[in-house]
Amino acid sequence: MSTKRVNFRIPEELLTQADVAAEVTQKNRTDVLIEALREYLAEKESDDRFREAVVELYLDDEISFDALADVVGRQDAEAVRASRDVLDRGDELASKLAADE
């Protein structure tokens, strides 16, 4: 798994809590924050409304297929992509039929 350096601001009290958790668990601060973020995202990804919103972002071309797959899983992402392709072909056919009239 590749990693990327990220800089962000965090409330001081959260940083203190992360440092205490790191000390207690004998992990470094980064590992504690990564674990917390993973747990948060896992909780979100199990929420149907969140997953629907992510699918909408994909359908609106606001996120890539790979980003969709990272959130909803490859199999579900493939199903969404296939549905999108069918809908796109239907729209193209409807436009062609309307132009022929």
TITITOR-761667 format. One record per atom (N, C-alpha, C, O): residue in three letters; x, y negated, z negated. Coordinates in steps of 0.02 Angstrom, whole numbers, plus 50000, padded with zeros to 5 digits. Each point is the difference from the previous one (the first is absolute). Last residue first. Layout:
BEGIN
alaXYZ...
***
This chain:
BEGIN
glu481194941551798glu499284998550008glu499894993850039glu499424998050011asp502745010949919asp499745003150061asp499284998250013asp499755001050055ala501404992249746ala500294996450057ala499715002750066ala499944996350049ala499505014449749ala499694993450001ala500254996050060ala499614996250029leu501375024749930leu499315000950021leu499644993350006leu499614998950047lys502575001149866lys500015001850072lys499295000750027lys499854997650055ser500424998749715ser500184994050037ser499995001350075ser499774995950039ala499885022449818ala499434995449996ala500144993650040ala499574997550035leu502195017949941leu499485002750044leu499394995450001leu499724998750054glu502004996149796glu500244999050069glu499475002450049glu499874996750050asp499735007349723asp499954992850014asp500214998550072asp499694996050034gly500595025949889gly499294998550006gly499894992750017gly499584998350042arg502595008949908arg499805002550066arg499254998650013arg499814998350056asp501054996249732asp500294995750051asp499805002250070asp499844995850043leu499525017849776leu499624993750000leu500274995250054leu499614996850035val501575023149931val499345001550028val499594993750005val499684998750051asp502394999649841asp500095001150072asp499345001450035asp499874997450054arg500145000949711arg500114993550031arg500085000650075arg499734996050038ser500135023749837ser499354996650002ser500064993250033ser499574998050039ala502425013849924ala499595003450051ala499324996750007ala499764998950055arg501654993549773arg500264998050065arg499595003150057arg499854996750049val499645009849731val499804993050011val500244997750069val499634996750036ala501065024549895ala499285000050012ala499744993050014ala499584999050044glu502665003649892glu499915002650067glu499255000050019glu499824998450056ala500754995849724ala500194994750047ala499915002250072ala499774996150042asp499905019649786asp499454995150002asp500154994450049asp499554997550034gln502175018149933gln499425003350030gln499414995250005gln499684999550053arg502344993249838arg500085000850072arg499365002950033arg499794997650052gly500084987449723gly500255006650019gly499985000850075gly499574997250034val499914982549837val499455004850000val500225007250016val499605004649995val502024977049984val499494998949948val499495005649998val499855002749947asp501924996850215asp500324999849934asp499494999549944asp500105002649946ala499194995950280ala500165006949981ala500335000249931ala499895004749961leu499674974150134leu499375003549985leu500145007049974leu499725002149950ala502094985950130ala499794997349935ala499345003349978ala499925001649942asp500885003950271asp500435002849948asp499824997549931asp500015003849951phe498894987150238phe499785006849988phe500425003249943phe499735003449957ser500154970250034ser500195005050049ser499715006949981ser499765001049945ile499094974449998ile500535004449976ile500135005350053ile499575001550041glu498884982050008glu500384996149951glu500555004149967glu500474997149972asp497655007650200asp500704999150022asp500414995749952asp500454996450022asp497245012449953asp500064993050019asp500714998350023asp500164994150010leu499345027549909leu499554999050056leu500024992850026leu499874998850059tyr501385006649747tyr500285003450058tyr499564998750062tyr500254998450053leu498994993549741leu500604996350021leu500315003150062leu500224996450045glu497985014949857glu499784993950035glu500594995850022glu500004997350055val500445021549812val499795002150067val499774993950041val500164999550059val500334996749717val500625001450037val499835002250071val500334997850047ala497894999349805ala500294993550017ala500655000850040ala500134996150045glu498835023249870glu499604997150053glu500284993350023glu500014998450059arg500975011849754arg500175003750061arg499614997350060arg500274999350055phe499214992049734phe500674997850020phe500205003450066phe500254996750045arg497755010049855arg499934993250027arg500684997350024arg500044996650051asp499885024649839asp499715000250067asp499944993150031asp500114999250060asp501735009449760asp499384996049999asp499744999650072asp500344997550045ser501765012349894ser499465004749986ser499324996549999ser499485003349994glu502564984750036glu499905004250058glu499465005349989glu499745002850048lys500974982749774lys499644996350052lys499825004550058lys499454999650026glu501895009649803glu499324998649975glu499594996450053glu499425001750011ala502835001850036ala499655006450000ala499284999149976ala499545003050028leu501894978449959leu499805001450069leu499635006750006leu499535000550038tyr501364993549751tyr499494995250019tyr499745001650070tyr499395000250011glu502445012249911glu499395001849964glu499424995450019glu499445002350009arg502684992550078arg499755006350029arg499345002149967arg499535002150034leu501614979549876leu499704998350064leu499725006250034leu499464999750029ala501745003249771ala499374996449986ala499644998350066ala499395000750004glu502745009150012glu499525004849973glu499334996749987glu499475002850016ile502314983450048ile499795004350056ile499485005049977ile499505001050035leu501484985549800leu499554996150043leu499765004050060leu499424999450020val502165010649836val499384998949963val499504996250044val499415001750003asp502775001450081asp499625006349999asp499334999349964asp499505002850022thr501974978649977thr499745001350067thr499585006450002thr499465000150029arg501724994349772arg499414995750011arg499685001550069arg499395000450005asn501975019749890asn500164992950011asn499354996350017asn499495003050015lys500655018049812lys500004998850072lys500224992850010lys500054996149953gln499435016349836gln500685000750025gln500024999850077gln500365003850032thr497774992549808thr500005005950045thr500685001550030thr500095004850037val499604976549815val499695005849966val500055006350043val500145005449975glu500594973950118glu500435002049943glu499745006449967glu500385004649987ala498334985650182ala500615002850028ala500465002549945ala500305005350006ala497764983149932ala499835006750026ala500625003350029ala500095006149991val500164971949941val499905004349941val499845007150022val500275004849973asp499884979150196asp500665001249970asp499965004549939asp500425004449990ala497594988450112ala500355004750044ala500695001749971ala500215005750003gln498524977949887gln499715006649990gln500355005250043gln500115005749978thr500554972150051thr500205002449933thr499735007049987thr500355004349975leu498944985050219leu500705001850006leu500275002749934leu500375004949999leu497484986350005leu500025006450035leu500715002550008leu500145006049994glu499534972749911glu499785005249953glu499995006950034glu500135005049967glu500424975550162glu500525001949954glu499805005649953glu500405004449984pro498574993050265pro499934996749934pro500505002949951pro500145006049998ile500494993850258ile499605004249955ile499934996349934ile500484997049976arg500375000350306arg499934997149933arg499535004549960arg499525002850026phe502175005050181phe499344997449985phe500004997349929phe500435001749959asn501135011450254asn500024995049947asn499304997449989asn499664998250048val501605025150062val499444995449999val500094995249942val500175002149944arg501175018550218arg500044995249944arg499434994950008arg499894997450055lys500095028550032lys500094993250022lys500014995549939lys499605000849954thr500705027550131thr499794994949952thr500144993150030thr500394999350046ser499145028350041ser500404993850002ser499724995149949ser499425000349980met500575027350022met499574994150000met500454993850000met500454999449958
***
